[in-house]
Each structure stands twice: as C-alpha cells, then as structure tokens.
Amino acid sequence: MKVIVCCKVVPNEEELQVLPSRELSFDGVPWKISQYDLNALESGKQLAAGGGSMVALSIGSEAALGSSKIQKDILSRGPDALKLVIDDSKPFQDTLQTAKAIAGAVKAMGEYDLVLCGMGSSDLYFQEVGVQVGTLLGVPALNNVTGIKSAGEGVAEVERTLEDEVEVLEVPLPAVLSVSSEINVPSVPAMRDIMKAGKKPVDKLDCPDCGEPSLKTLEQLAPEQQERRQELVEGDGEEAVDALVRFLKKEGF
C-alpha cells in the first residue's frame, strides 16, 4: 500500500506569549509537528509495515519547514521520504488554499493508495482540509476515522466511531482519510530511527497554483486574562457546605 501522510508544522502553543494588547507574540516560538498529525504518521507507519511505502508531505513557509531538525523529526516517525512545498508568499491559513496545494502536490507525486491527514491542526483545527482534498482529487474522503486496514486489492476497511455506534465501511482506493486522535498512541522515535532520518531523502516540489485565499484573518486575540478568585470556605461539615452553597448562589450558579 502506497501511503502519503500530510503533516503540518505549527508554532508550539505552549510557548506563545500574550501581549498586553491581547495579541499573540510568535517571536522566538519553536516549531513542532501538529499534534493530530502525529496520529496520521503513526497510522501510515503501521499500514506501510507490511511491505508498503509511506511518504510524508508538508506545506508551509521556509521558517517552518527549512529546519533540518523538523525534517528529521518527521522522517524519524516512519516515512521513507519527505516532500515539501515551501512558499513564503502564502500563509496557508485558508483550508481551501491549503487543500488545493496538497491536491496539486499529491498529483505531482504520482500513484498512491491512501492520503492520510489528522482530523485538524493544532493551531486552527478547522477539520476541513482532508474532505476538501478528497473532493479536489475526485476520490472518496472520510473523516473521524478510528481504524484502517487492508480489505483486499484496491479496498480498505475503515472504522468510524460515532456517538453511539462504530461504523465499518469498505472504501475503494485511492481515498483520503482524516484520522481521529483515538486511532492510536503515537510512538516516540527510537535513537536508531532518529539516526536513520538524516539519511532519508527530502525533496522540494514546486508550489502548485492554489489561488488566492478565500478568507482573511483580520484580528487574532487571546481571551481576556483574569486573576483567579481563590475564595476559601472555612469550617467543618454542614457549616462549610452551607457556606459554599450560599457563595455559589450569590455568584449566580
């Protein structure tokens, strides 16, 4: 099975700074693989383990993708190779623009059986790109996938965990699947995998014509910061309970 795994490189949200204006500061914030795409990489590695192949695809800016550290991090998680579409002129915050770039890159890469995506990205989490890519490629597309296995030549058996049932589908290949974080627990690369990563090929693809964005971010603000009240209810037994109830009623709960 030939698998292409899409993985986005995003700023590490744990190190973002909130300015007094409530704007987010990205200065000096390191880059990382989007958390949800780690599940897609792990799924691709498992599917390719039986004699298939796995190629990682990432689209973004030179700042995000140009680092050898990030490239090795992606390659240490199972891909045989890494394909990059780097374009500093586009922010790729628009899901349709991103999907067009992915679809163009997938077409340029040739034959494939599965394109895997995470359900969303750690920074925006729109949960739209995978379905849009499938539509642009003209192949079946499913989201919220919690299980994948081969069901014979040209067919995959796919599980989707819904609210009160598990849906099992036979999907003709090629297809685009967006995997849930429930599908697996991403493994931590071993030292051997990290060493091998430096020898795997990294190729840059020409940025396909993905057009102008269909939306524009006007403002991005963090929620207003509030100090914790830290109300302390003193006493024992029923007195403390009564005091807590009175306080909650006073606050409108």
C-alpha positions in Angstrom: 0.0 0.0 0.0 1.3 3.4 -1.0 0.5 6.0 1.7 1.0 9.7 1.7 0.7 11.4 5.1 0.1 15.1 5.3 1.6 16.8 8.3 1.6 20.4 9.3 4.4 22.2 11.2 2.9 24.7 13.6 4.2 27.0 16.4 4.5 25.4 19.8 1.4 26.7 21.5 2.9 26.2 25.0 5.4 28.9 24.3 3.2 31.6 22.8 3.3 34.9 24.6 0.1 37.0 25.2 0.9 40.7 24.9 -0.9 43.4 27.0 -2.9 44.2 23.8 -4.1 40.5 23.9 -2.3 39.9 20.6 -0.2 36.7 20.4 3.5 37.0 20.0 5.2 34.3 17.9 8.7 35.8 18.4 11.2 33.0 19.2 8.5 30.3 19.4 9.8 27.0 18.2 8.1 24.9 15.6 6.7 21.4 16.0 4.6 18.8 14.2 0.9 19.3 14.7 -0.2 17.0 17.5 -3.1 15.5 15.5 -0.8 14.7 12.5 1.3 12.5 14.8 -1.6 10.1 14.8 -1.7 10.2 11.0 2.1 9.5 10.8 1.7 6.6 13.2 -1.2 5.2 11.1 0.8 5.5 8.0 3.8 3.7 9.5 1.5 0.8 10.6 -0.1 0.5 7.2 3.3 0.5 5.4 4.9 -2.0 7.8 3.6 -5.0 5.8 5.7 -4.1 2.7 4.2 -0.9 1.6 5.6 2.6 1.4 5.0 5.9 3.2 5.9 9.4 2.1 5.3 12.5 4.3 4.1 15.7 2.7 4.2 19.1 4.4 3.3 22.6 3.1 4.3 25.9 4.6 6.9 28.6 5.0 10.7 28.3 4.9 10.8 29.3 8.6 8.6 26.3 9.4 9.9 23.7 7.1 13.5 24.7 6.4 14.9 23.4 9.6 16.8 20.1 9.4 15.6 19.4 13.0 11.9 19.5 11.9 12.6 17.5 8.8 14.4 14.8 10.8 11.6 14.8 13.4 9.1 14.0 10.6 11.3 11.4 9.0 12.1 9.6 12.3 8.4 8.7 12.6 8.3 6.3 9.7 8.3 8.0 6.3 10.7 6.7 3.6 10.9 10.2 2.2 9.7 13.8 2.8 8.2 16.1 0.2 8.0 19.8 0.9 6.0 22.6 -0.7 7.6 25.8 0.6 6.0 29.2 -0.3 6.6 32.3 1.9 4.1 34.3 -0.1 1.1 32.4 1.3 0.1 31.9 5.0 -1.9 28.7 4.3 -4.4 29.7 7.0 -7.2 29.1 4.5 -8.3 25.5 4.4 -9.3 25.6 0.7 -6.0 27.1 -0.4 -4.2 24.5 1.7 -6.3 21.7 0.2 -5.5 22.9 -3.3 -1.8 22.9 -2.6 -2.0 19.4 -1.1 -4.0 18.1 -4.0 -1.6 19.6 -6.5 1.4 18.1 -4.7 -0.3 14.7 -4.5 -1.0 14.7 -8.3 2.7 15.6 -8.9 3.8 12.7 -6.7 2.1 10.1 -8.9 0.2 6.9 -7.9 -1.0 6.4 -4.3 -3.5 4.3 -2.4 -4.2 6.5 0.7 -3.7 10.1 1.7 -3.9 10.4 5.5 -4.5 13.6 7.4 -5.1 14.5 11.0 -8.6 15.5 12.0 -7.4 19.1 12.3 -4.3 21.1 13.0 -3.1 22.1 16.4 -3.2 25.8 15.5 -6.5 26.3 13.7 -8.4 22.9 13.9 -10.9 23.7 11.1 -11.4 19.9 10.4 -12.0 20.7 6.7 -8.8 20.1 4.7 -9.0 16.3 4.3 -12.5 16.3 2.9 -11.6 19.2 0.6 -8.5 17.3 -0.7 -10.6 14.3 -1.5 -13.1 16.4 -3.3 -10.4 18.1 -5.4 -8.8 14.7 -6.2 -12.1 13.2 -7.1 -11.7 10.3 -4.6 -13.6 9.1 -1.5 -13.0 11.1 1.6 -13.9 10.2 5.2 -13.2 12.0 8.5 -13.2 10.9 12.1 -11.5 7.6 11.2 -10.6 5.4 14.2 -9.4 2.3 12.3 -7.9 1.3 9.0 -6.8 -2.0 7.5 -6.5 -3.5 4.1 -9.5 -5.5 2.8 -8.0 -6.9 -0.3 -6.8 -5.4 -3.6 -7.9 -1.9 -4.0 -10.1 -1.8 -0.9 -9.6 -0.6 2.7 -11.8 -1.4 5.7 -12.4 1.8 7.7 -13.9 2.3 11.1 -15.5 5.5 12.3 -16.5 5.8 15.9 -19.8 7.8 16.1 -21.7 8.9 19.1 -23.4 5.6 19.9 -22.1 3.1 17.3 -19.0 2.1 15.3 -19.4 2.3 11.6 -17.4 -0.1 9.4 -17.1 0.8 5.7 -15.3 -0.7 2.7 -13.7 2.1 0.9 -12.4 1.8 -2.7 -8.8 3.1 -3.2 -7.4 5.6 -3.7 -9.0 7.6 -0.9 -8.4 10.4 1.6 -8.9 9.7 5.3 -8.7 12.1 8.2 -7.8 10.1 11.3 -9.0 10.8 14.9 -6.7 11.1 17.8 -8.4 8.0 19.1 -6.9 5.8 16.4 -3.6 5.2 18.1 -1.0 6.4 20.5 1.9 7.9 18.6 5.2 6.2 19.4 8.3 8.0 20.4 11.1 7.6 17.8 14.0 5.4 18.9 17.6 6.6 18.6 18.0 4.2 15.7 15.1 5.9 13.9 16.5 9.4 14.6 19.9 8.4 13.2 18.3 6.9 10.0 16.2 10.0 9.5 19.2 12.0 8.5 19.9 9.7 5.5 16.3 9.8 4.1 15.6 12.0 1.0 14.0 15.4 1.3 12.7 16.9 -1.9 11.1 20.2 -2.7 8.1 20.4 -5.0 7.1 23.5 -7.0 4.2 25.2 -5.3 1.1 24.3 -7.3 -1.4 27.0 -8.3 -3.5 27.2 -5.2 -5.0 30.6 -5.9 -5.8 33.4 -3.5 -7.2 32.7 0.0 -11.0 32.7 0.4 -10.8 34.2 3.8 -8.6 36.8 5.6 -7.7 36.9 9.3 -8.5 40.4 10.5 -7.5 40.0 14.1 -6.3 37.3 16.4 -6.7 38.0 20.1 -6.3 35.9 23.2 -9.2 35.8 25.7 -9.1 38.5 28.4 -6.9 37.3 31.3 -8.5 37.1 34.7 -6.9 36.5 38.1 -8.3 33.5 40.0 -10.6 34.5 42.8 -9.3 31.8 45.2 -12.2 32.0 47.5 -11.6 30.0 50.6 -14.5 28.3 52.5 -13.5 27.6 56.1 -15.2 25.3 58.6 -16.2 21.7 59.0 -19.1 19.6 58.0 -22.5 21.1 57.3 -21.3 24.7 58.1 -18.8 24.5 55.3 -21.3 23.1 52.9 -23.9 25.8 53.7 -21.2 28.5 53.2 -20.3 27.0 49.9 -23.9 26.9 48.7 -24.5 30.5 49.8 -21.4 31.6 47.9 -22.5 29.8 44.7 -26.0 31.2 44.9 -24.5 34.7 45.3 -22.4 34.2 42.2 -25.4 33.1 40.2 -24.6 29.4 39.9 
